[in-house]
Amino acid sequence: MSGTYRIEVYTTPTCPDCLALKRWFAQEGLSFTEHDLRRAEVAEEAKRRTGVRVAPVTVIDNEHVFYGVFAEQKKNISALLKLDGKAAEA
């Protein structure tokens, strides 16, 4: 990966895709800020910023928005961040 990215993730504590995404970020050594969608003001902020009400939602550099299942986010985020594919294949 080249460069430093600002990664924000809107999650819920019991969402399997949220847990998988956070685990993958940790494996890749990517720092992120987590926002808890159980809080009404956070859910409204996520909807305002991204236009969706799902979990997880990933926002990178306040510009790139990813949502939906972990496998799809992983593929698209890997491409954006130019990850080498070792952890991305796991």
C-alpha positions in Angstrom: 0.0 0.0 0.0 1.3 3.4 -0.8 0.3 6.5 1.1 -1.7 7.1 4.2 -5.5 6.9 4.1 -8.2 8.2 6.4 -10.5 5.3 6.9 -13.8 5.5 8.7 -16.1 2.6 9.2 -19.8 2.7 10.3 -20.6 -0.5 12.1 -22.8 -2.4 14.6 -21.3 -4.7 17.1 -23.1 -7.8 16.0 -22.8 -7.4 12.2 -20.8 -10.3 10.8 -19.6 -8.3 7.8 -18.6 -5.5 10.1 -16.5 -7.8 12.3 -14.9 -9.4 9.2 -14.0 -6.0 7.7 -12.5 -4.7 11.0 -10.5 -8.0 11.3 -9.2 -7.6 7.7 -8.2 -4.0 8.3 -6.2 -5.1 11.3 -4.5 -7.9 9.3 -3.6 -5.4 6.7 -2.2 -3.0 9.3 -4.8 -0.3 8.3 -5.9 2.2 11.0 -9.5 3.2 11.0 -12.0 5.2 13.0 -15.1 3.2 14.0 -18.6 4.8 14.3 -21.3 2.9 16.1 -24.5 2.9 14.1 -26.6 2.1 17.2 -26.3 5.8 18.1 -29.1 7.7 16.3 -26.9 10.7 15.5 -24.2 8.4 14.0 -26.8 6.6 11.9 -28.1 10.0 10.6 -24.6 11.2 9.9 -23.9 8.0 7.9 -27.1 8.4 5.9 -26.3 12.1 5.2 -22.7 11.4 4.2 -23.2 8.2 2.2 -26.9 8.0 1.2 -27.3 4.5 2.6 -28.6 2.9 5.8 -26.6 -0.4 6.0 -23.7 -1.8 7.9 -20.9 -1.8 7.3 -20.2 1.4 5.4 -16.6 2.4 4.8 -15.5 5.9 3.8 -11.9 6.5 2.7 -10.5 10.0 2.5 -14.0 11.4 2.8 -14.4 10.7 -0.9 -14.7 6.9 -1.6 -17.7 5.1 -0.1 -18.1 1.3 0.1 -21.0 -0.6 1.5 -22.5 -4.0 1.4 -21.1 -7.4 2.2 -17.5 -7.8 3.3 -16.3 -9.8 0.2 -17.4 -7.0 -2.1 -15.9 -4.2 0.0 -12.7 -6.2 0.4 -12.3 -6.5 -3.4 -13.0 -2.8 -4.1 -11.0 -1.4 -1.2 -8.0 -3.6 -2.1 -8.1 -2.2 -5.6 -8.4 1.4 -4.4 -5.6 1.1 -1.8 -3.4 -1.0 -4.2 -2.9 -3.7 -1.6 -0.5 -6.4 -2.6 -3.1 -9.2 -2.6 -1.6 -11.4 0.1 -4.1 -10.6 2.8 -6.7 -9.6 0.2 -6.8 -13.2 -1.0 -7.4 -14.6 2.5 
